[in-house]
Amino acid sequence: MKKIYLDTSIISFLEAHDAPDKMEVTRKWWNEGRLYSQIYISELTLREIQNCPEPKRSKLLRELSSINFRYVKINKAIKSLAEHYVSQNIIPVKYKDDALHIATATLSKCDIILSWNFKHMVKLKTIKEVNSINRQLGYKTINIIAPSELIKKEGSD
């Protein structure tokens, strides 16, 4: 069973009526793919969802309450690794929360980060640099992909 960390974009796109294609793919994975995965969500993800306007916030929290997931608190080790990603210019300081998501998944020993964040996370350069740091520090490498890619992989198994 794959260990998959969900960043906030995944949960948010369950109710992204302004992006119907991504919403459809996200819902497909949510309803089918997640059943074969061990899901991880951090306190940062929950905090970001709390910042969503109503009624979207309530809908997203209801979706989350319908699944089993492992809750990860942000600790000093996670903050330190995130700072390292930022100091190495992998993630811009302005988007430090993206580095926190990656560090949380890394230290939780997840196999995959699922995200729709193509600007800072689902990007070959970011993936290569994150994994270079992870190897240097003795952590396992991690795959950062969009749900559409995961659905393709699951379909080919």
C-alpha positions in Angstrom: 0.0 0.0 0.0 1.5 3.4 -1.1 1.8 6.1 1.5 0.4 9.3 -0.1 0.6 12.8 1.4 -2.1 15.1 0.2 -1.4 18.8 0.0 -4.2 21.3 0.3 -4.7 21.6 -3.4 -6.0 18.0 -3.7 -8.7 18.5 -1.1 -9.5 21.9 -2.5 -10.0 20.6 -6.0 -12.8 18.3 -4.8 -14.9 21.5 -4.9 -13.2 23.4 -7.7 -16.1 24.2 -9.9 -14.1 26.7 -11.8 -11.7 23.9 -12.9 -14.1 21.0 -13.8 -11.5 18.8 -15.5 -9.2 18.9 -12.5 -12.2 18.5 -10.1 -13.3 15.4 -12.1 -9.8 13.8 -12.0 -9.5 14.6 -8.3 -12.9 13.1 -7.5 -12.0 10.0 -9.5 -8.9 9.5 -7.5 -10.6 10.4 -4.2 -13.4 7.8 -4.8 -11.2 5.0 -6.2 -7.5 5.5 -6.0 -7.3 6.5 -2.3 -8.8 3.2 -1.3 -5.5 1.5 -2.2 -3.4 4.1 -0.3 -2.5 5.1 3.2 -3.3 8.8 3.3 -1.3 11.4 5.2 -2.5 14.9 6.0 -0.7 17.6 8.0 -1.9 20.2 10.4 -0.8 22.7 7.7 -3.3 21.2 5.3 -6.1 21.5 7.9 -5.1 25.0 8.7 -5.2 26.0 5.0 -8.6 24.4 4.6 -9.9 26.4 7.6 -8.9 29.5 5.6 -11.3 28.6 2.8 -14.5 30.6 2.6 -17.9 29.0 3.4 -19.6 26.9 2.1 -16.5 25.4 0.5 -14.7 25.0 3.9 -17.6 22.9 5.3 -17.8 20.7 2.2 -14.0 20.0 2.3 -14.0 19.2 6.0 -17.0 16.9 5.4 -15.0 15.1 2.6 -12.0 14.8 5.0 -14.2 13.4 7.8 -15.4 10.6 5.5 -11.9 9.1 5.0 -9.2 7.5 7.2 -6.0 9.4 7.3 -2.9 9.8 9.4 -2.6 13.3 10.9 0.9 14.7 11.0 1.8 17.6 13.3 4.5 20.0 12.1 7.5 19.6 14.4 11.0 21.0 14.7 12.5 18.4 12.3 9.9 19.2 9.7 10.5 22.9 10.0 14.3 22.4 9.8 14.0 20.3 6.6 11.6 22.9 5.1 14.1 25.7 5.9 16.8 23.6 4.2 14.7 23.4 1.0 14.2 27.1 1.1 17.8 28.0 1.9 18.9 25.9 -1.1 16.5 27.9 -3.3 14.3 24.9 -4.1 11.2 26.6 -2.8 11.0 30.4 -2.7 10.8 31.9 0.8 7.5 33.4 0.0 6.1 29.9 -0.5 7.6 28.3 2.6 4.4 26.4 3.3 5.0 24.4 0.1 8.4 23.4 1.6 6.6 22.4 4.8 4.3 20.1 2.8 7.3 18.5 1.1 9.2 18.1 4.4 6.2 16.7 6.2 5.8 14.0 3.5 9.5 13.3 3.5 9.8 12.8 7.2 6.6 10.8 7.3 8.3 8.4 4.8 5.6 8.9 2.2 6.1 7.5 -1.3 4.2 10.2 -3.0 3.0 13.8 -2.6 -0.2 14.3 -4.5 -0.6 17.9 -5.6 -2.0 20.2 -8.2 0.7 22.8 -7.4 2.6 22.9 -10.7 4.3 26.2 -9.8 6.5 25.0 -6.9 5.9 21.3 -6.3 4.8 19.1 -9.3 7.8 20.3 -11.3 10.8 18.2 -12.5 13.4 20.7 -11.2 11.8 20.7 -7.7 11.5 17.0 -7.6 15.2 16.5 -8.6 16.4 19.1 -6.1 14.3 17.8 -3.2 15.4 14.3 -3.8 19.1 15.4 -4.0 18.7 17.0 -0.6 16.8 14.0 0.8 19.6 11.6 -0.4 22.3 13.9 1.1 20.5 13.9 4.4 19.7 10.2 4.5 16.0 10.4 3.7 14.2 8.4 1.1 13.3 10.0 -2.2 9.8 11.1 -2.9 7.6 11.4 -6.0 5.6 14.6 -6.4 2.8 14.1 -8.9 -0.7 15.2 -9.9 -3.7 12.9 -9.5 -3.9 12.5 -13.3 -0.5 10.9 -13.3 -1.3 8.6 -10.4 -4.5 7.5 -12.1 -2.5 6.6 -15.2 0.0 4.6 -13.0 -2.7 2.8 -11.1 -4.4 1.9 -14.4 -1.3 0.3 -15.7 -0.7 -1.9 -12.7 
